[in-house]
Amino acid sequence: MNLYLPCIYLMFWLLNPIPKSNKGYIVAWNNDTTLVQVILPKYSLGIASYNLNNKIEIIDSTATIRTYYSRDIKAFGYQNNSNMIIYRLKPIEHGSDLFLEGTVIGNRANLFEFEKQGSEKIYFTLEKANSIYFFLDSDQKPQVIRERLKTYLEDRPEIVELIDRKFSKPKYTQVDLREVVRRFNQ
């Protein structure tokens, strides 16, 4: 009897058709921006109902659920508590374009991140204002990242010093990389 109620609750949660949505927007290829409700992926047993890197599901102003792919839009964003989460269509190292989360957006450089579903590996795409891209992933050794970053961001000597400090450790974090890009934008 004690197990009966939790099982019913779990089944209701797994089968609940009501999607969670947040206020957001989509940006069309002609730069038109439309306010929408962004349907967030539902997680069941650690697996997402869909991947935000490939498509976005929204509720439009007529309460219709629509799905958009990269061929349809170039960016979207949504409000998460007090933060605006931004996704833009950007390349990853092997040539395909995905919606990547912009973790640092600035006037000189942007940092986008992507974690493959079912993997702990994180891919990073850095974009300078001149649209030159640079790719990293969390499996690369700090020494390799340090030298590659120093070459990519060499136009700011004070940033090269920061890169030496942050990436001389045996392990680095996403926070270290985000800090380097934020400081590059100052």
GIRA-V556070 format. One line per field, one symbol per residue. phi: phi as a letter, one per 30 degrees, with the letter a starting at -180 (. if undefined). psi: psi as a letter, one per 20 degrees, with the letter a starting at -180 (. if undefined). burial: 1 if it has 16 or more other C-alpha atoms within 10 Angstrom, else 0. Layout:
phi = ???
psi = ???
burial = ???
This chain:
phi = .dddddddddddddcdddddbbdaabcddcidcbdbcdddeccbhicddacddcabcbcddcicdbcbcddcbcaaaadbhcccccbbdbdcecjdcbdcddcbcbdcabbcbacdeibcdccbbcbdedidcbbbbddddedddeddddddcddbeddddddeddccddbbbedddddddedddd
psi = hhigghggggggghjoioqpqqparqorhjjpppprppoqqppokjpqhrpiihrpprpaijkppqpprhihrirrrqpodjqppppqoqqrhkiqproqpohopaihqqpqqppppjqippqpopprhjkpqpprriiqqhggggggghghkiinhhhhggggghkiqhqrrhhggggggghhi.
burial = 000000000000000000001111111100000011111111000000001110111110000000011100111111100000011111110000011111110100111111100000001111110000111111000100110011011000001101110110000000001101110110
